[in-house]
């Protein structure tokens, strides 16, 4: 049994039926908290989804956390800059008309929400470190093009992983492929 403090009870109340349809948990929603009871893994996943919703993610984005390879991460802008004009730094992460944020989301198949001085990220576990590093680089003043190039290079490196490095058998020595 877990108790989670929340700040958006109405949003979470609307989302509960859809979440409970996917996870076997029992809930008790109070004014500023929700208590959950169920299997440990379901409770853990439910808690991450509630945290994402409460942070500001849309329900569809938060539901991506149901996949085993998805995770929720945060970047606190204040931890990565000494500048005082945090609104300007948030604007750098978002970009003109939201293009920088959208480009990072597209390159990393992630969802990004900026709330106050914290950037929330839902991404697969392979892309999460690159997404976080890209956002930190923008916060620290890197050029947008350099950040996008970095993420593209990392994506290229992910695609270059050889099957042997994943522990898969070499097809030339596979006994089922004898011709």
N, C-alpha and C positions, 0 to 999 in steps of 0.2 A: 504494500500500500504506500502510495506517494501522495504528497500534497504539493501543489504547484501554485505559487502566487501569480496572479494575472492582473493586467491593467485594462484589458478589453473584453469584459465578460459578455457583452452582446455579440461581438464578432465570433467569439468562441462558442457561444450557445447556438448560433446559426450553423456552425461547422460540425458540431458534435454528431449529428446523425450520420453524416457522410464518413466521418473518421471511425465511428463505432461500427459501421458496416464492414470496415476493413480489418479492424483489430478487435480481439475478444477482451474488452475491458468494461468494467462497471465504473460509472462516474457519479460524483456528487458535486454540482456546481453551486458555489456560494457567491457572495458579492464580489470578492477579490481573490478567490482561490478556487481551485478544483482539486478534488481528491480522486485518485484513480486506484483501482484494484483489479488485478489480472495477472497473467503470466508475466514473468520478469521482463522478457524481451518485448512483449506487447506494451508493457508499462513504459519501458525505455523509449520505444519508438513513438508512443503516444505523447510522451513528455517533450520530445524533440519537435513534434508537429505543433503542439500547443505553444512552445517557445517561439517557433517560427511565426505562427499566426499572431501571437501577442507582440512580436517585434514589428510586424507590419507586412509580412509576406501575404500574398493572396492564397486562398485555399488550394488551388491547383498546384501552385509552386510548393507549398508546404507538404502536399501529399506525395511529392517526389521523394520525400524522406522514407517512404515505405519500401523503396528499393534498397537492397543491401549495400549497394556501392555508392549511395548518396550520403552526404554528411552536411552538417550545419556548422558554419564557422563565422567568426567575427573579426573585424579589424577595427581597433579603437584608433581613430585619427590622431588623438592627442598624444598617443604613445610614440608616434612616428614623425612628429614635427615640433619645432619650437616656435613656429609662427603663431601669431595671435589671431589673425584673420581666418578663422576656421570656416566661415561661409565661403570664402574664396577657394579654399582647399576642397570643400565638398563640391563646389561647382566644377573644379578640375576633374574630379572622379566622375561626375555626371556628364560633363561635356556639353557642347552647344546642342540644344534641343535633345539632350539625352543620348547623343550619338556615342560618346566614349563608353558609357555604361552598357549600351546596347551592343557595341562591338565586342566588349569583353564577354558579355553573356553569350553572344553567338559563337565566339571562338572557343569558349570553354564549356558550352552547353550547360550554363548555370543560370541561377536567378539571383539578382542582387537588389537589395533594398538598403537605402541610406536613411537612418533614423537618428536625429540629433548628430552626434559626432561619432557614430558607430556605423560601420558598413557590415551588413549581414549577407552571407553567401550560402547558397545551397548549390553544391556541385558534386560531381562524382569524385571519389577519393583520388583518382589519378590526376585530375585537373585542379583540385583544391589548392595544393601548394603554389601552382603557377598563377592561379587567380588571386590568391592572397598576395603573392610577391608583386604582381602587376599593380594591384591597388596600392600597396605600400610605396611602390616606385612613383606612382602618380602623386601620392600624398607628399612625397619627398621632392617633387618637382621635375621628375623625368618627363621627357617629351612623349606625347601620346603615341606617335609613330614608333618610337623605340620600344614602348611597352607592348604595343600590338605585335611588333616583330618578334619580341622575346617570347610571347605566348605562342605565336605561330611556329617558332623554332622548337619550342617544347612539344607542341602537338606533332610536329614532324618527327621528333625523336621518339615519341610514344609509338608512332606507326612503324618505326624502323626496328622495333624489338623483334628479334628472331625467335621462331618457335622453340629452339633449343633453350633459349634464355628463360622461357616460361615453363620449362620442364616437359615439353612435348617431345614425342618421338620424331626422329628424322624419317620422312616418308620413304627415303631410299632404303632404309633398313627395317621398314615395317614388314612384319611377316605376312600381313594381310594383302600386301601389294605385290606379291610374287607373280611375275608374268612369264 
